[in-house]
Amino acid sequence: MNQIETVESVVKETNAIVPVADGIRAALVRDLGPVADRLARYEGAALVPVSNKQDADGAAVLCEQIAQDIKAVKGHEVLSKITAGLHGLHRRWTGLINDFVTPMEAARRQIKGNILKWETAEREKAEAEQRRLQAIADETARRERERLEKLAEQRKTPEVKEAYREQAAQVQAPVIQVAAPVVNIRRQKRWVVKAIDEAAFFAAAAQDKNLRGYAEINQNRLARAKAANPGMEVAGITFEQITV
């Protein structure tokens, strides 16, 4: 599909949503048609290497013509109005969606947070009650063992003493379980980074190469900083000034 066919296709698809006047379509085809015709020449020229001054001068003229065509397409009045209008409509429609969705999501998060907060409190109460009941059970078992051991001491017959001692050894406190109530809601567990100590992290990364993949070197910011301060040097970074 060539560029003018693309214009026709885009107009057709846009018409399905927002009608595009025939005059607008005609203006687009009229103004963009010559540029589309020149594209093949531009693309072909891009494949030809520059071998001498004459080639370089001709290529420079072509570069300027391409720059003018780029400017014409990007600054085309009709295209600019259409894209600005559609962009504005997009913002309006997405804004309408957000008018509904944003407060509902906020309310859902708050309600879910209230539920999880209540569940946490209930779990803490259940754990406290479990500890209390377990302590009672442990103490009851300890007293029973102590009672049986005393009875063993009071007996004179070795066989009877041993029988009481075996009974005492078998006395174990039951494991107490107290279940906390749980609500049937969608939930998921995830890990999040709570805090970052950059000095500690980079010191560790210097020793462990596996950690280096978690630190991104922002080349664009480095290049901008070098442009602002040509004398800047950074350990481990090699700068090069290129012409584009």
Secondary structure, 3 states (H helix, E strand, C coil): CCHHHHHHHHHHHHHCCCCCCHHHHHHHHHHHHHHHHHHHHHHHHHCCCCCCHHHHHHHHHHHHHHHHHHHHHHCCHHHHHHHHHHHHHHHHHHHHHHHHHHHHHHHHHHHHHHHHHHHHHHHHHHHHHHHHHHHHHHHHHHHHHHHHHHHHHHCCCHHHHHHHHHHHHHCCCCCCCCCCCCCCCCCCCCCCCCCCCHHHHHHHHHHCHHHHHHCCCCHHHHHHHHHHCCCCCCCCCCCCCCCC
